[in-house]
Amino acid sequence: MGDFQVTYGENTLVFSVSYRENLAGKVRIHVQPDQRVVVDAPPQTPITEIKRAVLKRARWIRNQLAKLEATHRHALHRQYVSGETHWYLGKRYLLKVRKTTRDAGVVKLLGAQLVVSVPDRNASSVKEALDIWYRARALQVFERRLAALYPDLRWVEAIPEWRLRPMKKQWGSCSPQGRLSLNPMLVKAPRQCIDYVVIHELCHLKHHNHSSEYYALLTRRLPDWQERKRRLDCLAEQILC
């Protein structure tokens, strides 16, 4: 994997190349949530051919980068006040902040609203209450999904040891010892995307790398993993903010 660049008008597009054996002659271009441009290409693909593919889709790449930048600016201005929308299991819910002297810091999902009761309505109090609620929900949801998914994976004999770990740019990880870490903010994503991350990490129990064997295993167990990943990538900036 390396860094390259092409010139498009007055702009320079910087991209990385990842060579993968299972692409059947196709070059695929991805714009990641952190605004990195990554090109997946079959082994031995000439860099000149890859650059032509990037230039051919340069307008699309620039548009995707502009959308991510706009989303990033919007996400950074979250105020944690009534009227904002917040994600849970792939759906947007309207935030309703209530001032109360009882049940302080309680979050309830009522219809299409996330209702937060706090003694004062400053942003830090509301954010803290929401973070605690998301963490509790994540423990419940991830435990259920792990229990539902692992029996179909023959190399996984039991639910592995796992924990919640806040991460800025990752949804999950698997240690060399086989311990899973899952980002509590993943509970904001659709269930199909949660399942993708869980299966992605469980596949690392067999192949602790991103080799062609690993991707072959992932594809056998979850044929549409790339579509699920793309959907998750599109939501990443808003969910991880």
ABEGO torsion letter per residue (X at the ends): XBBBBBBBEABBBBBBBBBBAAAGGBBBBBBBAAGBBBBBBBBGBBAAAAAAAAAAAAAAAAAAAAAAAAAAAAAAABAGBBGBBBBBGGBBBBBBBBBBABGBGBBBBBEABBBBBBABABAAAAAAAAAAAAAAAAAAAAAAAAAAAAAABAABABBBBBBBBBBAABABBBBAAGBBBBBAAAAABBAAAAAAAAAAAAAAAABBBABAAAAAAAAAABAAAAAAAAAAAAAAAAAAX
